[in-house]
Amino acid sequence: MEESIKIIQRALEGIPGGPYENLENRRFHMTKNSKWNNFEYRFLTKKLSPNFELLKQELYVRVESPKGELGIYLTGDSSVFPWRWKIRPPGFINLEILPQLVKRMKLADIMTILGSIDIIMGEVDS
């Protein structure tokens, strides 16, 4: 416990001094006709999403996700909005092996095999 207190004291000594203004606290304690009611101060906690211009080209990115490979296809048209956006979920790729897995299997075993692949039918219905 004493060592933890020493670590906390060293951390507190390393905090730089100077004025600190908690804008979020002021926003919660504002009055009806306060300057904090202005439009600029309403979105202090909102993080703006990055805007970048997609070139006129096709892009495909593969990302490893917990259930397999996730594919994202974008077609740009020189604006900040993609002309086409298609997401290929990992369950769609995993479902392709199902015909080979269920050959010469009993009907009762098919649901067990489907459950072992862990496919979400909502993501493969496209």
N, C-alpha and C positions, 0 to 999 in steps of 0.2 A: 504494500500500500504506500509506503514511504517513497519507493522508487517511482510509482505512478505520479505522486504529487510533484516530485522533482521534474519529471518529464513534462507535466502540465505547466509548471512554472517556467521552464526553459522555452516552451512553446509560446507562452504569454509574453515573455521578454522579446521574442522575435517578431511580434505583431507590430507593424509600423504605426506610429502615432499620426495625429492629424484629425481634422474634422471628418465626421462620418454622417451622412444624411440618408436616413431610411425613407425612401420615397414611398414604399409600399405602406409603411405605418402611417404616413401623412394622408395617403389616399383613403385609408379606412376611417380616419378621424376627421374627415373634412365636413364642413358645415354646408348648408344649402347654397349659399352664395360665395363659396370659396373659390380661389383661383385654381384649386385642384380639380374643379369640375370642368375645366377646359378640355377640349377634344384631345389635345396632345397628351394629357396625363391619364386618360382612360385606359390606355393599352400598355401600361408599364409592365405587366406580367406576360403579355403576349409576345411570343417570339416569332419574328417574321420568317417566312420560308424563303430560301434563296431562289432568286430568279436568274436564270441563265438562258441564253438563246441557244436552242437546238439547231445545229446546222442542218442543211438539206441532205440528210444521209440516213442510212439504216444502221441501227445499233442493236446488238444482242449481247446480253450479259448473263453469265451463269454464276449463281451463288450457291454455295453449299448450305443447306438448311437442315434442321433436325430430321426431317423425314426423307431427305434426298436432295436432288438437284432442282433448284428453283430457277426458271428462265424468265428473263424480262426482255421484250422486244419493243423498241421504240423507232418510229419513223418521224424525223423532224422536217419542218417546213420553214425554217428560218424565223421562228417565233418562239415565245416562251412556252407555248402549249404544244404538245406533241400532236402530229397529224394522226398517228395511230399508236396505240399502246396496248400490248397484249402480254399477259402474264401466264406462263406455263407452270402450273403448280407441280410439286413433286409427286403427288398422288397420280397424276395423269401418266407420268413416265412409269411409275410402279405398276399401274394397271395393265400395261402392255404385256407383262409376263404371265398374266392370269391364264390365258388359253393353254400355255405349255404346262402350267402347274396342275390344272384340273383334268388333264387327259387321263382316262381310265380310273377316275375317282368316283366314289359314291356321291349322291346328291347331298347327303347330310354332311359330308366332309368339305363341300365347296364353301359353306359359310365359315367354317373354321379356317380354311386357307385364306379366304378374303379378309377375315379378321386379323390374321397373322401379318398380312401385308400392311395393315393399318391404313386403309384407304378411306378418305372422307368423300362421300359421294357428291356433296355439294361443290367440291372444288374440281371434280372431273366432269361435271355436267356442263359442257360448253360447246 
